[in-house]
Amino acid sequence: MQNLTIIKVGGAIVEDKSRLNEFLDRFAQIDGCKVLVHGGGRRATKVASALGIETKMVDGRRITDANMLEVVTMVYGGLVNKDIVAQLQTRGINALGLTGADMNVMLSHRRPLRNGIDYGFVGDVDFTDGQQLAALLEHQLTPVIAPLTHDGKGSLLNTNADTIASETAKALAPFFDVSLIFCLEKPGVLANPDDTGSIIPVITRSDFSKLTAEGIISGGMKPKIENALIAVKAGVKRVIITKAEYLGTDRGTVVRC
C-alpha cells in the first residue's frame, strides 16, 4: 500500500508565524500523501477575550458553551484553517480545508456529563469516513482538518485535535500504510520534564501504565499517548511523538502496542 503521513500540530506552533512557516516548509517536503490536523486553542482564547467571552477550562479541556462554540468555529474552521491552506498553496501543496461536517467526514455525539462536569458542545467521535478522505488523497489533495466535528443533527462540536488525528489515522489505515506524528513543543515524551535530553525512545501499553502510575506521564500528555495507543491497535503502522522542528527525522518517542 501507498505511504501516508498524518501530522497533528498544536496551537503554540500554529500561532507563531515564524515557527509555522518553518513547520509548513518541512511538511511540504514530506514525500507522498499527507494530512494535516491542527489546533488553535490559544488563538480561540484571545479572540474570546476580545469579544468579552470567558474561557473556562477543566483539566486542560475547554468548556464550550454556545458563545464559545461560535468562537472556536470562527477561529478553527476559518481563521487558522484557511491561513494554513493559503500558506500551503504557496508551497505547491494543493490543500483543502475541512471540518468534520464537510462531506460528512466525522460524526460525533455530544459528550455526556463526566464527573458532574458539563463540557457543553464538545464532541466524542463516533465515525470517520476514511473512504471519503482516501478519495481526496487519491486526487492528490492534501486535507487540512480543523478540530470541529458535527452530530448529524445540525450542530457543530468542538473536538480534541489529538483525537481527530488518531481517528483519521485509524480510518485511513485500511487504505494506506499510515504514519501518525504528533508535533509538540518538546522533543518527545521526557522522563524528566526539565531535561530535553531524557527522551523515552519507546512507549508500549505496559510502559504507559507504569509511567502514568509513577507520575512521569500526566496532564495533556496522557490523552495524547492514549490516542496514540488506540491508533496503533487499530492498524496504524507507526506513531511518533516529537518536536515540530524534528519533523522528517527519526528523533522522538515511538508508541507501540
Backbone as numpy.savetxt, mean C-alpha at the origin, in Angstrom:
# Nx Ny Nz CAx CAy CAz Cx Cy Cz
5.41 -17.94 -16.18 4.57 -16.73 -16.18 5.45 -15.48 -16.18
4.86 -14.40 -16.64 5.55 -13.12 -16.69 5.72 -12.55 -15.29
6.83 -11.85 -15.08 7.07 -11.22 -13.79 6.24 -9.96 -13.63
5.82 -9.72 -12.38 5.07 -8.51 -12.02 5.60 -8.00 -10.70
5.87 -6.71 -10.64 6.33 -6.07 -9.40 5.25 -5.12 -8.90
4.81 -5.34 -7.66 3.83 -4.46 -7.02 4.55 -3.74 -5.89
4.48 -2.42 -5.91 5.19 -1.62 -4.91 4.21 -0.74 -4.16
4.30 -0.79 -2.85 3.53 0.13 -2.00 4.49 1.17 -1.45
4.14 2.45 -1.65 4.97 3.54 -1.14 4.12 4.39 -0.22
4.71 4.79 0.91 3.98 5.51 1.93 3.94 7.01 1.72
3.12 7.65 2.57 2.88 9.08 2.44 4.09 9.94 2.69
5.02 9.49 3.54 6.20 10.30 3.84 7.02 10.56 2.58
7.06 9.59 1.68 7.79 9.74 0.42 6.93 10.49 -0.60
5.66 10.13 -0.65 4.74 10.76 -1.60 4.68 12.26 -1.39
4.80 12.69 -0.13 4.62 14.11 0.18 5.92 14.91 0.19
7.03 14.26 -0.12 8.32 14.94 -0.22 8.70 14.96 -1.70
8.63 16.13 -2.32 8.77 16.22 -3.77 10.08 15.63 -4.27
11.18 15.93 -3.58 12.49 15.44 -4.00 12.56 13.92 -3.90
12.11 13.38 -2.76 12.16 11.93 -2.57 11.20 11.22 -3.52
10.05 11.82 -3.76 9.10 11.22 -4.69 9.69 11.14 -6.09
10.35 12.20 -6.52 10.97 12.19 -7.85 12.02 11.09 -7.96
12.84 10.95 -6.92 13.86 9.90 -6.92 13.21 8.52 -6.95
12.15 8.36 -6.15 11.45 7.07 -6.11 10.85 6.74 -7.47
10.19 7.71 -8.10 9.55 7.45 -9.39 10.58 7.16 -10.48
11.76 7.76 -10.38 12.84 7.41 -11.31 13.19 5.93 -11.18
13.30 5.45 -9.94 13.63 4.04 -9.71 12.48 3.13 -10.16
11.26 3.54 -9.84 10.09 2.76 -10.23 10.03 2.62 -11.75
10.28 3.70 -12.46 10.21 3.67 -13.92 11.24 2.73 -14.53
12.35 2.50 -13.83 13.42 1.65 -14.35 13.18 0.16 -14.12
12.15 -0.18 -13.35 11.86 -1.59 -13.09 11.37 -2.24 -14.38
11.97 -3.36 -14.72 11.60 -4.07 -15.95 10.25 -4.76 -15.79
9.53 -4.88 -16.90 8.31 -5.68 -16.92 7.11 -4.94 -16.37
6.07 -5.73 -16.11 4.82 -5.18 -15.61 4.98 -4.71 -14.17
4.24 -3.65 -13.82 4.34 -3.14 -12.46 3.05 -2.43 -12.06
2.84 -2.40 -10.75 1.70 -1.71 -10.15 2.23 -0.88 -8.99
1.69 0.33 -8.82 2.07 1.18 -7.70 0.85 1.44 -6.83
0.98 1.15 -5.53 -0.05 1.46 -4.54 0.53 2.54 -3.63
-0.21 3.60 -3.42 0.33 4.71 -2.63 -0.56 5.07 -1.44
0.09 5.70 -0.46 -0.63 6.28 0.66 -0.79 7.78 0.46
-0.88 8.50 1.57 -1.05 9.95 1.49 -1.70 10.52 2.74
-1.57 9.77 3.85 -2.25 10.16 5.08 -1.83 11.51 5.63
-0.55 11.83 5.53 -0.08 13.10 6.07 -0.67 14.28 5.30
-0.77 14.12 3.98 -1.39 15.18 3.17 -2.86 15.32 3.53
-3.53 14.20 3.75 -4.94 14.25 4.13 -5.13 14.99 5.45
-4.22 14.74 6.40 -4.30 15.41 7.69 -4.13 16.92 7.53
-3.19 17.34 6.67 -2.96 18.77 6.44 -4.17 19.42 5.80
-4.75 18.77 4.80 -5.91 19.34 4.12 -7.10 19.40 5.08
-7.29 18.35 5.87 -8.38 18.34 6.84 -8.23 19.50 7.82
-7.02 19.72 8.29 -6.77 20.80 9.24 -7.09 22.16 8.61
-6.71 22.34 7.35 -6.99 23.60 6.66 -8.48 23.83 6.50
-9.24 22.75 6.45 -10.70 22.85 6.30 -11.41 22.86 7.65
-10.63 22.81 8.74 -11.23 22.82 10.07 -11.82 21.49 10.48
-11.34 20.40 9.88 -11.83 19.05 10.20 -10.81 18.35 11.08
-11.25 17.89 12.23 -10.34 17.26 13.18 -9.97 15.85 12.71
-8.69 15.52 12.86 -8.21 14.17 12.56 -8.16 13.36 13.85
-8.80 12.19 13.82 -8.80 11.31 14.98 -8.16 9.98 14.59
-7.18 9.55 15.37 -6.47 8.30 15.10 -6.57 7.38 16.30
-6.69 6.08 16.05 -6.65 5.07 17.10 -5.68 3.98 16.66
-4.59 3.80 17.43 -3.57 2.81 17.09 -3.07 2.98 15.66
-2.87 4.24 15.28 -2.35 4.52 13.96 -3.37 4.45 12.84
-4.62 4.17 13.17 -5.68 4.04 12.16 -6.56 5.29 12.19
-6.89 5.80 11.03 -7.69 7.02 10.92 -9.17 6.72 11.11
-9.81 7.47 12.00 -11.26 7.43 12.10 -11.82 8.25 10.95
-12.67 7.65 10.14 -13.13 8.29 8.91 -14.63 8.55 8.97
-15.00 9.74 9.46 -16.41 10.11 9.45 -16.74 10.67 8.06
-17.96 11.16 7.87 -18.40 11.59 6.54 -17.53 12.73 6.01
-17.17 13.68 6.88 -16.34 14.80 6.44 -14.93 14.33 6.07
-14.36 13.45 6.89 -13.02 12.96 6.59 -13.02 12.09 5.34
-14.11 11.37 5.09 -14.19 10.57 3.86 -14.08 11.48 2.63
-14.71 12.64 2.67 -14.59 13.58 1.56 -13.15 14.04 1.38
-12.48 14.28 2.49 -11.08 14.74 2.43 -10.19 13.66 1.83
-10.27 12.43 2.35 -9.38 11.38 1.84 -9.69 11.03 0.39
-10.95 11.15 0.00 -11.29 10.91 -1.40 -10.64 11.96 -2.29
-10.72 13.22 -1.88 -10.09 14.29 -2.66 -8.57 14.13 -2.71
-7.98 13.82 -1.57 -6.52 13.77 -1.48 -5.97 12.50 -2.11
-6.48 11.34 -1.69 -5.95 10.08 -2.20 -6.30 9.86 -3.68
-7.60 9.94 -3.97 -8.05 9.64 -5.33 -7.81 10.75 -6.32
-7.61 11.98 -5.82 -7.40 13.12 -6.70 -5.99 13.64 -6.67
-5.70 14.48 -5.69 -4.43 15.21 -5.64 -3.21 14.30 -5.73
-3.11 13.33 -4.83 -1.92 12.48 -4.79 -1.88 11.54 -6.00
-2.98 10.88 -6.25 -3.01 9.88 -7.33 -2.70 10.50 -8.68
-3.35 11.60 -9.00 -3.16 12.17 -10.33 -1.80 12.85 -10.48
-1.25 13.35 -9.39 0.10 13.89 -9.46 1.10 12.79 -9.80
0.96 11.62 -9.16 1.85 10.50 -9.46 1.68 10.04 -10.90
0.43 9.94 -11.35 0.18 9.53 -12.73 0.86 10.49 -13.71
0.70 11.79 -13.48 1.31 12.78 -14.37 2.84 12.67 -14.37
3.41 12.45 -13.17 4.87 12.33 -13.08 5.37 11.09 -13.80
4.62 10.00 -13.73 5.03 8.77 -14.42 4.94 8.93 -15.94
3.95 9.68 -16.41 3.85 9.90 -17.85 5.11 10.58 -18.39
5.69 11.49 -17.61 6.90 12.18 -18.07 8.09 11.23 -18.13
7.97 10.08 -17.48 9.05 9.08 -17.47 8.78 7.94 -18.44
7.80 8.14 -19.31 7.51 7.14 -20.32 6.69 5.97 -19.83
6.07 6.11 -18.64 5.23 5.04 -18.09 3.77 5.42 -18.33
3.05 4.59 -19.07 1.64 4.88 -19.37 0.79 4.45 -18.17
0.67 5.36 -17.21 0.03 5.06 -15.93 -1.47 5.37 -15.97
-2.22 4.60 -15.18 -3.66 4.78 -15.07 -4.02 4.82 -13.59
-4.56 5.96 -13.12 -4.93 6.09 -11.72 -6.26 5.43 -11.43
-6.31 4.69 -10.33 -7.51 3.93 -9.97 -7.83 4.04 -8.49
-9.11 3.93 -8.17 -9.56 3.56 -6.83 -10.22 2.20 -6.96
-10.61 1.62 -5.84 -11.28 0.32 -5.89 -12.62 0.36 -6.59
-13.23 1.55 -6.68 -14.53 1.67 -7.35 -14.40 1.59 -8.87
-13.25 2.02 -9.40 -13.05 2.00 -10.84 -13.01 0.57 -11.36
-13.84 0.29 -12.34 -13.96 -1.05 -12.93 -14.38 -2.09 -11.89
-14.89 -1.63 -10.75 -15.30 -2.56 -9.68 -14.13 -3.44 -9.23
-12.93 -2.82 -9.20 -11.71 -3.58 -8.95 -11.63 -4.13 -7.53
-12.11 -3.36 -6.54 -11.93 -3.81 -5.16 -13.17 -3.48 -4.32
-13.84 -4.53 -3.87 -15.04 -4.39 -3.04 -14.69 -4.63 -1.58
-15.31 -3.83 -0.71 -15.08 -3.96 0.72 -16.40 -3.86 1.48
-16.35 -4.22 2.72 -17.47 -3.94 3.62 -16.99 -2.96 4.68
-17.92 -2.20 5.21 -17.58 -1.25 6.24 -17.17 -1.99 7.51
-16.05 -1.61 8.06 -15.49 -2.30 9.21 -16.46 -2.24 10.40
-16.76 -3.39 11.01 -17.61 -3.39 12.20 -16.86 -2.82 13.40
-17.58 -2.61 14.48 -16.95 -2.13 15.71 -15.83 -3.07 16.13
-14.70 -2.49 16.53 -13.57 -3.28 17.05 -13.22 -2.73 18.43
-13.37 -3.59 19.42 -13.11 -3.16 20.81 -13.89 -1.90 21.16
-15.12 -1.84 20.63 -15.99 -0.71 20.90 -15.69 0.53 20.09
-14.76 0.45 19.14 -14.36 1.61 18.34 -15.05 1.58 16.99
-15.70 2.67 16.65 -16.33 2.82 15.34 -15.36 3.60 14.44
-14.80 2.91 13.45 -13.83 3.54 12.56 -14.50 4.34 11.45
-15.81 4.29 11.37 -16.52 5.05 10.36 -16.46 4.41 9.00
-16.20 5.23 7.99 -16.19 4.75 6.60 -14.82 4.16 6.24
-14.49 3.09 6.91 -13.25 2.36 6.68 -13.61 0.98 6.14
-12.92 0.57 5.08 -13.26 -0.68 4.42 -12.29 -1.81 4.70
-12.84 -3.01 4.90 -12.07 -4.25 4.95 -12.39 -5.02 3.67
-11.36 -5.39 2.93 -11.51 -5.90 1.57 -12.15 -7.29 1.54
-13.13 -7.44 0.64 -13.79 -8.72 0.42 -13.36 -9.37 -0.89
-13.12 -8.56 -1.92 -12.86 -9.11 -3.26 -12.02 -8.14 -4.07
-11.04 -8.68 -4.80 -10.23 -7.91 -5.73 -10.27 -8.60 -7.08
-10.57 -7.85 -8.12 -10.73 -8.42 -9.45 -9.37 -8.47 -10.16
-8.65 -9.56 -9.94 -7.34 -9.73 -10.56 -7.42 -9.81 -12.06
-8.50 -10.35 -12.59 -8.63 -10.49 -14.04 -8.69 -9.13 -14.72
-9.43 -8.19 -14.11 -9.51 -6.84 -14.67 -8.14 -6.16 -14.62
-7.45 -6.29 -13.49 -6.13 -5.68 -13.36 -5.14 -6.32 -14.33
-5.22 -7.63 -14.49 -4.34 -8.33 -15.42 -4.56 -7.85 -16.86
-5.82 -7.57 -17.20 -6.12 -7.07 -18.54 -5.46 -5.72 -18.79
-5.46 -4.86 -17.77 -4.78 -3.57 -17.91 -3.29 -3.76 -18.13
-2.69 -4.65 -17.35 -1.27 -4.91 -17.47 -0.92 -5.49 -18.84
-1.78 -6.34 -19.34 -1.54 -6.94 -20.66 -1.60 -5.90 -21.77
-2.30 -4.80 -21.52 -2.36 -3.70 -22.48 -1.26 -2.66 -22.20
-0.26 -3.07 -21.43 0.93 -2.26 -21.14 0.59 -0.97 -20.39
-0.45 -1.04 -19.57 -0.80 0.05 -18.67 -0.24 -0.25 -17.29
0.09 0.80 -16.55 0.61 0.66 -15.19 -0.41 1.22 -14.20
-1.16 0.37 -13.49 -2.13 0.87 -12.52 -1.43 1.58 -11.35
-1.98 2.72 -10.97 -1.56 3.46 -9.78 -2.79 3.52 -8.88
-2.75 2.77 -7.79 -3.96 2.53 -6.99 -3.96 3.36 -5.73
-5.01 4.14 -5.55 -5.21 4.95 -4.35 -5.88 4.09 -3.27
-5.66 4.41 -1.99 -6.20 3.58 -0.90 -7.67 3.86 -0.60
-8.50 3.64 -1.62 -9.94 3.77 -1.50 -10.60 2.57 -2.16
-11.59 2.01 -1.51 -12.38 0.92 -2.08 -13.85 1.36 -2.07
-14.75 0.42 -2.38 -16.18 0.77 -2.30 -16.96 -0.46 -1.86
-18.20 -0.21 -1.42 -19.00 -1.30 -0.86 -20.01 -1.89 -1.84
-19.99 -1.41 -3.09 -20.96 -1.91 -4.07 -22.34 -1.32 -3.91
-22.51 -0.45 -2.92 -23.82 0.17 -2.66 -23.74 1.69 -2.80
-22.65 2.17 -3.39 -22.53 3.59 -3.64 -21.65 4.35 -2.69
-21.03 3.67 -1.72 -20.20 4.36 -0.74 -18.73 4.00 -0.94
-17.90 5.03 -1.03 -16.46 4.81 -0.99 -16.04 4.53 0.45
-14.92 3.81 0.60 -14.42 3.45 1.92 -12.91 3.67 1.96
-12.45 4.34 3.00 -11.02 4.53 3.25 -10.42 3.18 3.63
-9.35 2.77 2.95 -8.82 1.42 3.15 -7.30 1.48 3.27
-6.76 0.73 4.22 -5.33 0.72 4.46 -4.55 0.37 3.19
-3.55 1.19 2.87 -2.79 1.01 1.62 -1.98 -0.28 1.62
-1.45 -0.68 2.79 -0.73 -1.95 2.86 -1.65 -3.12 2.52
-2.88 -3.05 3.03 -3.87 -4.10 2.74 -4.19 -4.12 1.25
-4.36 -2.94 0.66 -4.65 -2.89 -0.78 -3.51 -3.51 -1.59
-2.28 -3.22 -1.20 -1.13 -3.80 -1.90 -1.12 -5.32 -1.77
-1.36 -5.81 -0.57 -1.38 -7.25 -0.34 -2.51 -7.92 -1.12
-3.70 -7.34 -1.07 -4.85 -7.93 -1.77 -4.66 -7.89 -3.28
-4.03 -6.83 -3.77 -3.74 -6.74 -5.21 -2.75 -7.83 -5.62
-1.73 -8.03 -4.80 -0.74 -9.07 -5.08 -1.39 -10.45 -5.09
-2.22 -10.72 -4.12 -2.91 -12.01 -4.05 -3.77 -12.24 -5.29
-4.51 -11.20 -5.69 -5.42 -11.35 -6.83 -4.69 -11.56 -8.14
-3.47 -11.04 -8.25 -2.71 -11.15 -9.49 -1.76 -12.35 -9.51
-1.62 -13.03 -8.37 -0.72 -14.19 -8.28 -1.08 -15.31 -9.26
-2.36 -15.55 -9.58 -2.66 -16.60 -10.57 -2.23 -16.25 -12.00
-1.96 -14.98 -12.25 -1.67 -14.53 -13.62 -0.19 -14.19 -13.86
0.54 -13.92 -12.76 1.93 -13.47 -12.87 2.76 -14.08 -11.74
4.08 -14.05 -11.93 5.00 -14.30 -10.82 5.19 -12.96 -10.11
4.56 -12.82 -8.95 4.43 -11.52 -8.30 5.48 -11.32 -7.23
6.13 -10.16 -7.28 6.97 -9.68 -6.19 6.26 -8.47 -5.58
6.13 -8.46 -4.26 5.48 -7.38 -3.54 6.54 -6.68 -2.68
6.66 -5.37 -2.85 7.68 -4.61 -2.13 7.00 -3.48 -1.35
7.23 -3.46 -0.04 6.76 -2.37 0.80 7.93 -1.41 1.01
7.80 -0.17 0.54 8.86 0.82 0.68 8.60 1.71 1.89
9.57 1.74 2.80 9.43 2.45 4.07 10.49 3.53 4.22
10.47 4.17 5.40 11.51 5.11 5.78 12.79 4.37 6.17
12.63 3.18 6.76 13.77 2.41 7.25 14.15 1.32 6.26
15.38 0.79 6.36 15.88 -0.15 5.34 15.34 -1.57 5.45
14.40 -1.80 6.34 13.84 -3.13 6.55 13.27 -3.21 7.95
12.97 -4.42 8.39 12.54 -4.62 9.78 13.80 -4.68 10.63
13.86 -3.84 11.65 15.08 -3.70 12.45 14.95 -4.41 13.79
16.02 -5.11 14.17 16.06 -5.72 15.50 16.18 -4.66 16.57
16.88 -3.58 16.24 17.02 -2.41 17.12 16.58 -1.19 16.33
15.46 -0.56 16.72 14.94 0.56 15.93 15.88 1.74 15.82
16.86 1.81 16.70 17.82 2.92 16.67 19.07 2.60 15.85
19.13 1.38 15.31 20.31 0.93 14.55 19.87 0.48 13.17
20.09 1.32 12.17 19.64 0.99 10.82 20.42 -0.17 10.21
21.50 -0.55 10.88 22.27 -1.71 10.40 21.76 -3.03 10.93
20.76 -3.00 11.82 20.27 -4.24 12.46 19.10 -4.85 11.70
19.21 -4.87 10.38 18.12 -5.41 9.54 17.96 -6.91 9.79
16.74 -7.33 10.02 16.43 -8.76 10.13 16.26 -9.27 8.69
17.14 -10.15 8.20 17.12 -10.48 6.78 15.91 -11.28 6.32
15.40 -12.15 7.20 14.26 -13.00 6.84 13.31 -13.10 8.04
12.02 -13.01 7.76 11.00 -13.21 8.80 9.99 -14.23 8.30
9.79 -15.30 9.08 8.78 -16.30 8.80 7.61 -16.11 9.76
6.56 -16.90 9.59 5.42 -16.82 10.49 5.83 -17.05 11.94
6.67 -18.06 12.18 7.11 -18.34 13.55 8.00 -17.22 14.08
8.85 -16.66 13.21 9.68 -15.51 13.60 8.79 -14.34 14.02
7.75 -14.13 13.23 6.85 -13.00 13.48 6.20 -13.12 14.86
5.73 -14.31 15.20 5.11 -14.52 16.51 6.11 -14.25 17.63
7.32 -14.75 17.46 8.36 -14.58 18.48 8.75 -13.10 18.62
8.98 -12.44 17.50 9.42 -11.04 17.53 8.33 -10.11 18.05
7.08 -10.48 17.77 5.96 -9.69 18.30 5.87 -9.84 19.81
6.01 -11.07 20.28 5.95 -11.32 21.73 7.08 -10.60 22.45
8.23 -10.46 21.79 9.38 -9.79 22.40 9.29 -8.26 22.28
8.30 -7.77 21.55 8.14 -6.34 21.38 9.02 -5.73 20.31
9.75 -6.55 19.56 10.61 -6.04 18.50 9.76 -5.57 17.32
8.70 -6.32 17.03 7.73 -5.91 16.01 6.50 -5.38 16.73
6.15 -4.13 16.45 5.01 -3.51 17.11 4.49 -2.38 16.25
3.44 -1.74 16.72 2.90 -0.57 16.03 2.50 -0.87 14.60
2.80 0.08 13.69 2.40 -0.06 12.30 3.12 -1.16 11.55
4.28 -1.61 12.08 5.00 -2.69 11.41 4.25 -4.01 11.52
3.51 -4.19 12.60 2.80 -5.45 12.81 1.79 -5.76 11.70
0.84 -4.85 11.40 -0.10 -5.16 10.31 0.58 -5.25 8.95
1.69 -4.53 8.78 2.41 -4.61 7.51 2.95 -6.03 7.28
3.55 -6.60 8.31 4.08 -7.96 8.18 2.95 -8.98 8.09
1.86 -8.74 8.80 0.70 -9.62 8.69 0.20 -9.65 7.25
0.12 -8.48 6.62 -0.29 -8.43 5.21 0.70 -9.16 4.32
1.98 -9.02 4.62 3.00 -9.69 3.83 2.88 -11.21 3.93
2.66 -11.70 5.15 2.52 -13.15 5.35 1.27 -13.69 4.65
0.20 -12.94 4.68 -1.03 -13.35 3.99 -0.76 -13.45 2.49
-0.03 -12.49 1.94 0.27 -12.49 0.51 1.12 -13.71 0.12
2.14 -14.00 0.92 3.00 -15.15 0.63 2.20 -16.45 0.67
1.36 -16.57 1.67 0.54 -17.79 1.81 -0.38 -17.96 0.60
-0.79 -16.85 0.00 -1.71 -16.89 -1.13 -1.01 -17.09 -2.47
0.31 -17.24 -2.47 1.01 -17.56 -3.70 1.88 -16.47 -4.26
2.01 -15.34 -3.56 2.94 -14.30 -4.00 4.36 -14.82 -3.84
5.17 -14.71 -4.87 6.48 -15.36 -4.90 7.48 -14.74 -3.94
7.42 -13.41 -3.79 8.44 -12.74 -2.99 7.85 -11.48 -2.36
8.11 -11.30 -1.08 7.69 -10.07 -0.39 8.91 -9.49 0.31
9.18 -8.22 0.07 10.33 -7.54 0.66 9.86 -6.25 1.34
10.39 -6.01 2.52 10.18 -4.75 3.22 11.52 -4.03 3.21
11.55 -2.83 2.62 12.82 -2.15 2.44 12.63 -0.64 2.40
13.72 0.06 2.26 13.72 1.51 2.13 13.50 1.88 0.67
12.76 2.97 0.44 12.47 3.38 -0.94 13.75 3.58 -1.74
14.78 4.11 -1.09 16.05 4.35 -1.77 16.76 3.07 -2.18
16.34 1.93 -1.61 16.96 0.64 -1.94 16.19 -0.11 -3.03
15.16 0.52 -3.58 14.38 -0.13 -4.63 15.30 -0.51 -5.79
15.18 -1.76 -6.22 16.03 -2.25 -7.29 17.25 -3.00 -6.80
17.42 -3.05 -5.47 18.51 -3.82 -4.87 17.92 -4.99 -4.09
18.77 -5.81 -3.51 18.31 -6.95 -2.70 18.32 -6.65 -1.20
18.54 -5.39 -0.85 18.61 -5.03 0.57 17.20 -4.94 1.17
17.09 -5.38 2.42 15.81 -5.30 3.11 15.49 -6.61 3.81
14.24 -6.72 4.26 13.76 -7.91 4.96 12.85 -8.70 4.04
13.16 -9.98 3.85 12.31 -10.88 3.06 11.33 -11.57 3.98
10.05 -11.59 3.62 9.03 -12.26 4.41 8.67 -13.59 3.72
8.75 -14.67 4.49 8.46 -16.00 3.96 7.48 -16.72 4.88
6.87 -17.76 4.36 5.94 -18.57 5.17 6.69 -19.30 6.28
